[in-house]
Structures are given as structure tokens and as C-alpha cells.
Amino acid sequence: MSTPTQATDISALIVGAGPTGLILACDLARRGLDFRIVEKATEYAVGSRGKGMQPRSMEVLDDLGVIDRILSYGQFHLPMRSYDGTTVLGDHDMHEGRHPTPDRPYESTLLIPQWRVEETLRWRLAEWGEGVELATELVAIEQNEDYVTATLQKSGTREQVRSKYLIGADGGHSFVRKSINVGFEGETWKQERIMTGDVRVNGLDRDHWHMWPKHKDGFVALCPLRFSEMFQFQAQVLTQEAGEPSLETFQRIIDERTGRIDLKLYAPTWLSLYRANVRMVDRYRVGRIFLAGDAAHVHSPAGAMGMNTGIQDAYNLGWKLGAVLNRAKESLLDTYEHERMPIAASLLGLSTRLHQQTFKDREMRRGEEVLQLGLNYRGSSLSWQDDAPTTPLQAGDRAPDAPLLDTDGSRVRLFDIFRGPRFTLLSRGRHDLQGLIRVGERFKQHLHAYTIENGPFQAAARNNQLVDDQGHVLRAYGGENDAVFLIRPDGYIGFIGGSKSIGFVESYLDQLHRER
């Protein structure tokens, strides 16, 4: 083994290139920050793994500019066809009746294999001139008050990297988490195992998610994966029969539990045996080192919580790291743990309840809570309200979308206005115009400010004026008696106030972006 080379300096080192690490990398890349993302594996993952993307995660991918590609590879409302042996019991849609609305453009779970999500994020990362370093293993970490020194190993060569921050997004067996001695409390349900994999299947249509829920040994399911020839195989297995997964074992389970002799499985690309784990950390941060995604919490696969929670960890941390690396106050990073830990605990409880429904009661329907649109940071130190107008929203809530018109009379969405790494200030009704101008000028590197007028479109009198011609902004945000909404870079509302609250907006931004 060679002696490590002299340390190179970067702003951030991301360890792990699954969805969590890639989202964070994309968020830092669009801010023009210097970072590296390393992955121990020698090849990119090919398994479908987590195949359910929730609406809130789709909003994140919308902000990163990849939602059209994601939607093209995924599928909404795939009907689930249930069987008892060879008898068809019926079809149902887990998200029946859920469709896009002006304030919620993504309203139900999208079925998309995880490898497609990762592929898309790597494509986006490459557009920013960045990429994943495969076959690069983190083997040692040290930190002091000023930086983290990481030792990386690749092809027998060791390299030292000195970064201002290090983020462990390296999965449930996280080397980063173990190296900083963070607890990972919870339990493993040894009696509840799942064999899963991606296989081709002869004898099944691709218009349904096929499920046999009633067999005494547990359910088996085959879900077609769009724009591929593969199905995802999932089956409960008893502890005594849970050997290494193989195509032969998958075929035997299908034969026994379906009663059909015409279903033939072949050409697997990924086979896995999963033990249900429910665990989470007791800290998200130790000094300059952060944990995110499965490195911080692992879930049952029921409800598609794991990948989505990790995506939103990264989205929360990304703008805060970006701000601090661009001279915001260091204390902003403390809010990452304060905001995300309660969310992870709550979703861990939700995925556990769904696990019981799925694996014991065989109930596959899903409620509103899985969509993750109602998650909020109302109790955060970053959620302020002053003289709040009549509004259905509170500071800390997700900022709704809405269609409206820009200064040229062109149709835009609020999500178009929010897109990018800055805060957005929305002011409607009568307002302190001079105050808006002052705040916009002071924080122009960190803020876009807009006024919103009601009624039909007329030629805008000034720049950055939007017209709520259909009333969708009014319905989603309220504030007909004048309102100011400050939207964070991650799409949550940081501040709500009345027409005389511009001073509070200025104070809010001052606490994050002090002048030096």
C-alpha cells in the first residue's frame, strides 16, 4: 500500500453515490462549489431496490431540472391485480382518485426503479461538469475545528483529502457513522425477510402489478418496470428457508404460491435477501461530519419511505451547506439535525405501521401521509411569523405551486419562480415597495423578490411582477389582506407576515447572511 499523497483541499466530500449522495452533489454543483462524491462500489447499482418515488421527492427533482426525464421513465396508477392461486380476485389502485392539482402537481406515487433515478441524477451532475468517483473507498477520518481529513483508497493507492465538511451518505452499514461513534438504535425483525430481485418473466402482462397475497408462506409479487423487460420480484420467506437468493429459489416460490406452470422467470440482473430493519441515529452531526439517508435511518420497504426520506435529507442539508460555504452563519447547519431528526422518527413509525399492514394484514392501500407533502418544519428556528394575514399556511409548511402570468403575459408556475439556489420573496396586495426594493438590493445574491397582483392580465408596470389571473395563488396561499411569504431554497416557507413585515424579512435574512 502506498503512502497517502499530500492532502488536497475541497469544500465538501460526499461519501456514497446513491440517491441521497447524488441529490446533495447536484445541489452543491449548481451552486458552483468545489466538492467530490466517492463511491466504494466498482460499478453502478443495477437493481430496482426502492421503486416508489413520492410527490415531495418529485418536487425536489423538479427544482433540480430533471423531472421530465424522471416522469418519462416512471408510471403512475399501475393497477394491482390480486390472485388466490390461479383465481383473479380483482384489481385496485393504491392511489385511486389522486390526480394533479394546481397547488400539487405530483399527487401520487411514481413507480420507477432506483437505478433509473440514480442514472438521471448522474446525467444531471455531468451537465454541471461533475461526476462520481467509483471504486474509491473511505478508509479513515480525522477532524479538527477547521476541516476533516479523509483517507481515500483506490487501486492500492491512498490519497488524503481535506474538506471543510464531510457527508456520510454511505448506506445502512455506513463507515462514516461507525467512525464517528454515532448510535444506530432500533431492531432487526429476523423472522421477516424478503427475497427481491429483477427478472424477466414469460406468461404475465405488463399492464398490472401482479400480487398473490394469500399463500400460507407469505405473499409473492411481480411488478413490471417501465421501459425495460424486467419485473421486480418480491416474496416473503420463512427464516428456515431464507438461504442465498437464486433464480431457482424465485422460480420455486412462484410455482408453489401461484399454482401456475406457465410463469417462467429468467435472465436476472439483481438478486437480494432483505431483513427488515428499523433503526435511526441519535445524532445527525458530529463537528464537521454529517449523516444522511440510510446512514442515518433505515426503514421497512413498505410505503417507499427510505429513498424519499434520504432525498429530502440531502435537499435540506444542501442549501444550508451552500449558504455557509458562501459566508452564511455556521449556526445554520445546526438546523439540519433539528429539522430532519423528528421527520425521520415520524416516518420510521409510519413505515413500521405500513409494514404490519402489508406483511401481516396483506393490506396494500396507502393513505395521504405517504405522499410526504404534509411534512413541515413548523417548530424550527427558521420558521417565523409576524402579523400573519389570513392564510391556510404556517411558516415551516411546504410552499404550494400555482400557475400565473409573468410580465410578458406568459404562463409560468410558482415552482418555476422558486427554481434555483436562492430564497424567493412573494408580496401580494399593498406593501412597502421601498422596503421590498431595499431588501432585494441588500440580498440580491441570495434572493429573488416578486409582487403578485390579482385579476386579469394587464401589461405589468414594473419588473418582477406576477399576475394571479386564475386565483390559484390566492386559494393556495390566502393573504388577500396583504401578505409577504419568504420561501426557502428547499421550497418551505421561512417567513409569513403582513404588509409591514419587510423589516422582519430583512432580520431573517440577516441571521443567515451576516455581512463581513
C-alpha positions in Angstrom: 0.0 0.0 0.0 1.4 3.4 -1.0 1.9 6.3 1.4 -1.0 8.8 1.2 -0.3 11.8 -1.0 -0.4 15.3 0.3 -3.9 16.4 1.2 -5.9 18.3 -1.4 -8.4 20.9 -0.1 -12.1 21.0 -1.1 -15.3 22.4 0.4 -17.2 19.1 0.8 -16.6 15.4 0.5 -19.7 13.2 -0.1 -19.3 9.6 0.7 -21.8 7.4 -1.1 -23.4 7.8 -4.6 -27.0 6.6 -4.1 -29.9 8.9 -4.4 -29.1 10.8 -1.2 -25.5 11.5 -2.2 -26.4 12.4 -5.7 -29.1 14.8 -4.7 -26.6 16.6 -2.4 -24.0 16.6 -5.2 -26.4 18.1 -7.7 -27.4 20.8 -5.1 -23.8 21.7 -4.5 -22.8 21.6 -8.1 -25.5 24.1 -9.2 -24.0 26.5 -6.6 -20.6 26.2 -8.2 -19.0 24.7 -5.1 -15.9 22.5 -5.1 -16.7 19.0 -3.8 -16.1 15.4 -4.6 -18.5 12.4 -4.4 -16.9 9.0 -4.0 -18.4 5.5 -4.1 -16.8 2.3 -2.8 -18.6 0.1 -5.4 -16.7 -0.7 -8.6 -19.9 -0.4 -10.7 -23.1 1.5 -10.6 -26.1 -0.3 -9.0 -28.5 -2.0 -11.4 -31.3 -3.2 -9.0 -34.7 -1.6 -8.8 -34.5 -1.5 -5.0 -36.7 1.3 -3.8 -39.1 1.8 -6.7 -41.6 4.2 -5.3 -41.0 8.0 -5.6 -43.3 10.2 -3.5 -44.7 13.6 -4.7 -42.4 15.6 -2.4 -39.3 14.0 -3.9 -40.6 14.7 -7.4 -40.8 18.4 -6.4 -37.1 18.2 -5.4 -36.3 16.7 -8.8 -38.4 19.4 -10.5 -36.3 22.0 -8.8 -33.1 20.3 -10.0 -34.4 20.3 -13.6 -34.8 16.5 -14.2 -38.5 15.9 -13.5 -39.4 15.4 -17.2 -36.8 12.7 -17.6 -37.9 11.0 -14.3 -41.6 11.1 -15.4 -40.8 9.6 -18.7 -39.2 6.6 -17.1 -41.9 6.1 -14.4 -45.5 5.1 -14.2 -48.5 6.4 -12.1 -51.5 4.4 -11.1 -50.4 1.0 -12.2 -53.3 -1.3 -11.1 -52.5 -4.1 -8.7 -54.1 -7.4 -9.7 -54.6 -9.8 -6.8 -54.9 -13.5 -7.1 -55.6 -16.6 -4.9 -53.7 -19.2 -6.8 -54.9 -19.1 -10.4 -58.1 -17.2 -9.5 -58.2 -13.4 -10.1 -59.6 -11.6 -7.1 -59.7 -8.2 -8.7 -57.8 -5.0 -9.5 -57.2 -2.0 -7.4 -55.2 1.2 -7.5 -53.4 2.1 -4.3 -53.7 5.8 -5.2 -57.2 5.8 -6.7 -58.6 9.3 -7.1 -55.3 11.1 -6.7 -54.6 13.4 -9.6 -52.5 16.6 -10.1 -54.0 20.0 -8.9 -52.6 23.5 -9.4 -51.0 23.5 -5.9 -49.9 19.8 -6.0 -48.6 19.0 -9.5 -47.4 15.5 -8.4 -50.2 13.8 -6.4 -49.5 10.1 -6.2 -46.5 7.7 -6.0 -44.5 7.2 -9.2 -43.2 3.7 -9.9 -39.6 4.0 -11.1 -36.6 1.7 -10.3 -34.0 3.3 -8.1 -31.2 2.7 -10.7 -33.1 5.0 -13.1 -33.2 7.7 -10.5 -29.5 7.4 -9.9 -28.8 7.3 -13.6 -30.8 10.5 -14.1 -29.0 12.3 -11.3 -25.6 11.3 -12.6 -26.6 12.7 -16.0 -27.6 16.0 -14.4 -24.4 16.1 -12.4 -22.4 15.6 -15.6 -24.2 18.6 -17.1 -22.6 20.7 -14.3 -19.2 19.2 -15.1 -19.1 16.8 -12.1 -19.1 13.0 -11.7 -18.9 10.1 -9.3 -15.5 8.5 -8.4 -16.2 4.8 -8.4 -14.0 2.2 -6.7 -12.9 4.8 -4.2 -13.2 3.8 -0.6 -13.1 5.9 2.5 -10.7 4.1 5.0 -10.0 6.8 7.7 -11.4 10.1 9.0 -10.0 12.7 11.3 -11.4 16.1 12.1 -10.5 19.3 13.9 -12.2 22.7 14.3 -11.3 23.7 10.8 -11.6 20.7 8.5 -12.0 17.0 8.0 -9.1 14.9 6.7 -10.3 11.8 4.9 -8.1 9.0 3.6 -9.3 7.5 0.3 -8.1 4.3 -1.2 -8.3 3.4 -4.9 -6.5 0.6 -6.8 -3.9 0.2 -4.0 -3.2 3.9 -3.8 -4.1 6.1 -0.9 -5.0 9.8 -1.0 -5.7 12.3 1.7 -8.5 14.8 1.1 -9.0 17.8 3.4 -12.6 19.1 3.3 -14.4 21.8 5.2 -17.3 19.3 5.6 -17.8 15.5 5.1 -21.2 14.0 4.5 -21.8 10.3 5.1 -24.5 9.0 2.6 -23.0 5.6 2.6 -25.9 3.4 3.5 -27.1 1.3 6.4 -23.7 -0.1 7.1 -22.2 3.4 7.0 -18.4 3.5 7.6 -18.8 7.2 8.3 -21.4 6.6 11.1 -19.3 3.9 12.7 -16.1 6.0 12.5 -17.7 8.9 14.5 -19.3 6.5 17.0 -22.9 7.6 16.4 -25.5 5.2 17.9 -27.9 3.4 15.5 -30.7 2.2 17.7 -33.6 0.0 16.7 -34.3 -3.6 15.8 -34.0 -6.2 13.1 -37.0 -8.4 12.5 -35.2 -11.6 11.9 -38.4 -13.5 11.3 -39.5 -11.2 8.4 -37.3 -11.5 5.4 -38.0 -10.6 1.8 -36.4 -12.0 -1.3 -36.3 -9.5 -4.1 -34.7 -9.1 -7.5 -35.2 -8.0 -11.1 -36.0 -10.8 -13.5 -37.7 -11.3 -16.9 -41.0 -13.2 -16.9 -42.8 -15.2 -19.5 -46.6 -15.6 -19.1 -47.6 -12.2 -17.5 -48.9 -9.0 -19.0 -47.1 -5.7 -18.1 -50.3 -3.7 -17.5 -50.7 -4.8 -13.9 -48.7 -5.2 -10.7 -49.4 -8.9 -10.0 -49.8 -10.0 -6.4 -50.6 -13.3 -4.7 -51.2 -12.2 -1.0 -53.0 -15.2 0.5 -50.5 -18.1 0.5 -49.7 -19.6 3.9 -46.0 -19.0 3.4 -46.4 -15.3 2.6 -47.1 -13.1 -0.4 -45.3 -13.0 -3.7 -45.5 -10.2 -6.2 -44.2 -9.3 -9.7 -44.2 -5.6 -10.7 -43.3 -4.6 -14.3 -40.7 -1.9 -14.6 -41.4 0.6 -17.3 -39.1 0.9 -20.3 -37.4 -2.3 -19.6 -38.1 -6.0 -20.0 -37.8 -6.6 -16.2 -40.2 -7.3 -13.4 -39.3 -6.7 -9.8 -39.8 -9.9 -7.8 -40.7 -9.7 -4.1 -41.6 -12.6 -1.8 -41.9 -13.1 2.0 -39.7 -16.0 3.1 -39.6 -18.0 6.3 -36.4 -17.8 8.3 -35.6 -21.5 7.8 -35.8 -21.3 4.0 -34.0 -17.9 3.6 -30.8 -19.1 2.0 -29.0 -17.2 -0.6 -31.3 -15.9 -3.3 -31.2 -17.6 -6.6 -33.3 -17.8 -9.8 -34.1 -21.4 -8.9 -35.5 -20.3 -5.5 -37.5 -17.5 -7.1 -39.0 -19.9 -9.6 -39.9 -22.5 -6.9 -41.7 -19.7 -4.9 -43.6 -18.7 -8.0 -44.6 -22.3 -8.8 -45.7 -23.0 -5.2 -47.6 -19.8 -4.4 -49.3 -19.1 -7.7 -50.3 -22.6 -8.7 -49.4 -21.8 -12.3 -47.0 -23.7 -14.5 -46.8 -21.2 -17.3 -44.9 -18.5 -15.5 -41.2 -18.7 -16.2 -38.5 -16.5 -14.7 -35.2 -15.9 -16.4 -32.3 -13.6 -17.0 -32.0 -12.0 -13.6 -29.9 -8.8 -13.2 -30.1 -8.4 -9.5 -31.0 -10.8 -6.6 -31.2 -9.9 -2.9 -32.3 -11.1 0.5 -33.6 -8.3 2.7 -34.0 -8.4 6.5 -36.5 -5.8 7.9 -34.5 -3.2 9.9 -35.9 -0.2 11.7 -33.1 1.9 13.0 -32.1 5.6 13.3 -29.2 7.6 14.7 -29.1 9.6 17.8 -27.3 12.5 16.1 -27.1 13.8 12.5 -23.9 15.8 13.1 -20.6 15.4 14.8 -18.5 18.5 14.3 -17.9 18.9 10.6 -19.3 15.5 9.7 -23.0 14.9 8.8 -25.1 11.8 8.2 -27.9 11.5 5.6 -30.2 8.9 4.1 -29.8 5.2 5.1 -26.6 6.1 7.0 -29.0 8.0 9.4 -32.1 5.9 9.3 -33.3 2.5 7.7 -36.9 1.6 7.1 -39.1 -1.2 6.1 -39.6 -1.1 2.3 -43.3 -0.8 2.9 -44.6 2.7 1.9 -41.5 3.7 -0.1 -40.1 5.8 2.7 -36.3 5.1 2.7 -35.2 6.6 -0.6 -37.6 9.5 -0.3 -36.5 10.5 3.2 -32.9 10.4 2.1 -33.6 12.6 -0.9 -35.2 15.2 1.4 -32.3 14.9 4.0 -30.0 15.9 1.2 -32.2 18.7 -0.1 -32.4 20.2 3.4 -28.7 20.0 4.0 -27.7 21.1 0.5 -28.9 24.7 0.7 -27.5 25.1 4.2 -24.1 23.8 3.3 -24.1 26.0 0.2 -25.1 29.1 2.3 -22.4 28.5 5.0 -19.8 27.9 2.4 -20.8 31.2 0.9 -20.4 33.1 4.2 -23.7 32.4 6.0 -23.5 31.8 9.7 -22.2 28.5 10.8 -25.1 28.0 13.2 -27.4 27.4 10.2 -26.0 23.9 10.0 -27.4 23.1 13.4 -30.9 23.3 12.0 -30.3 20.3 9.8 -30.5 17.8 12.7 -33.2 19.9 14.4 -35.4 19.7 11.3 -34.7 16.3 9.9 -34.5 14.1 13.0 -38.2 14.5 14.0 -39.2 13.8 10.4 -37.1 10.6 10.3 -38.6 9.4 13.6 -42.1 10.1 12.4 -41.6 8.3 9.0 -39.9 5.4 10.7 -43.1 4.9 12.7 -45.2 5.3 9.6 -43.1 2.7 7.6 -43.4 0.3 10.5 -47.2 0.6 10.6 -47.3 0.1 6.8 -45.0 -3.0 7.2 -47.5 -4.5 9.6 -50.4 -3.8 7.2 -48.5 -5.2 4.2 -46.8 -8.2 5.7 -49.4 -9.3 8.2 -52.7 -8.0 7.2 -51.8 -8.0 3.4 -53.4 -4.6 3.1 -51.8 -2.6 0.2 -53.7 0.7 0.1 -51.9 3.8 1.0 -53.1 7.0 2.8 -52.2 10.6 2.3 -49.3 10.5 4.7 -47.1 8.5 2.3 -47.0 11.4 -0.2 -44.9 13.5 2.2 -46.5 16.7 1.1 -47.7 17.4 4.6 -44.3 17.2 6.3 -43.3 20.5 7.8 -40.8 22.4 9.9 -43.3 24.5 11.9 -41.3 24.1 15.1 -38.0 25.1 13.5 -36.0 28.2 14.5 -36.1 29.0 10.8 -39.9 29.3 10.8 -41.0 32.9 11.6 -44.4 34.6 11.5 -45.4 38.2 12.2 -48.8 39.9 12.0 -49.7 36.9 9.8 -52.6 37.6 7.3 -55.5 35.2 6.6 -53.8 32.2 5.1 -54.2 28.4 5.3 -50.4 28.1 5.6 -47.9 28.4 8.5 -44.2 29.2 8.5 -42.5 25.9 8.0 -45.0 24.4 5.6 -44.3 23.3 2.1 -44.8 26.2 -0.4 -47.6 25.2 -2.8 -47.3 25.5 -6.6 -49.7 27.6 -8.7 -50.0 28.8 -12.3 -49.8 32.5 -13.0 -48.6 35.0 -15.6 -45.2 36.8 -15.8 -44.5 40.3 -17.0 -44.9 39.2 -20.7 -48.2 37.5 -20.1 -46.5 34.1 -20.4 -47.8 31.2 -18.3 -45.4 30.2 -15.5 -45.6 28.2 -12.3 -44.5 29.3 -8.8 -42.2 26.3 -9.0 -40.5 27.9 -12.0 -40.1 31.0 -9.9 -38.7 29.1 -7.0 -36.3 27.0 -9.0 -32.6 27.5 -8.2 -30.4 28.0 -5.1 -32.0 31.3 -3.7 -34.7 32.4 -1.4 -37.9 33.8 -3.1 -39.9 36.7 -1.6 -43.6 36.9 -2.7 -45.6 40.0 -1.8 -49.2 40.4 -2.6 -51.6 43.3 -2.1 -50.5 46.7 -0.7 -46.9 46.5 0.5 -43.9 48.5 1.5 -42.5 48.9 -2.0 -39.4 50.8 -0.9 -38.7 48.1 1.7 -39.0 45.4 -0.9 -36.5 47.3 -3.1 -34.1 47.7 -0.2 -34.2 44.1 0.8 -33.9 43.0 -2.8 -30.8 45.1 -3.3 -29.2 44.1 0.0 -29.6 40.4 -0.5 -29.6 40.2 -4.3 -27.1 37.3 -4.3 -29.4 35.3 -2.1 -32.9 36.4 -3.0 -35.4 36.9 -5.9 -38.3 39.2 -5.0 -41.7 39.4 -6.7 -45.0 41.1 -6.3 -48.2 39.3 -7.2 -51.3 41.1 -8.4 -54.9 39.7 -8.7 -57.2 39.8 -11.7 -56.8 39.6 -15.4 -53.5 40.3 -17.1 -52.6 43.8 -17.9 -49.1 45.0 -19.0 -47.0 44.8 -15.9 -46.0 48.2 -14.5 -42.6 47.0 -13.2 -40.2 44.2 -13.3 -40.7 41.1 -11.2 -44.5 41.5 -11.1 -46.6 38.3 -11.5 -50.4 38.2 -12.1 -52.6 35.6 -10.4 -55.1 35.7 -13.2 -56.9 32.5 -12.2 -56.9 33.0 -8.5 -54.8 29.8 -7.8 -52.2 31.7 -5.7 -54.9 33.3 -3.6 -56.6 29.9 -3.0 -53.3 28.2 -2.0 -51.7 31.0 -0.1 -54.6 33.2 1.1 -53.3 36.6 2.1 -56.0 38.7 0.4 -55.5 41.3 3.1 -51.8 41.8 2.1 -49.1 39.2 2.7 -45.4 38.5 2.5 -44.1 35.0 2.0 -40.4 34.2 2.2 -39.7 30.8 0.5 -36.5 28.9 1.4 -34.3 27.4 -1.3 -35.7 24.0 -0.4 -39.3 25.0 -1.1 -40.5 25.5 2.5 -41.9 28.8 3.9 -39.4 30.5 6.1 -41.5 33.6 7.0 -45.1 34.8 6.7 -46.0 38.3 7.6 -48.3 41.3 6.8 -47.7 44.3 4.5 -45.5 46.0 7.1 -43.3 43.0 7.8 -40.4 43.8 5.4 -38.2 44.6 8.4 -38.7 41.1 9.7 -37.8 39.6 6.3 -34.6 41.7 6.5 -33.8 40.4 10.0 -34.5 36.8 8.9 -32.0 37.1 6.1 -29.5 38.9 8.3 -29.4 36.0 10.7 -28.3 33.8 7.9 -26.2 36.1 5.7 -24.3 38.5 8.0 -22.1 41.0 6.3 -18.4 40.5 7.0 
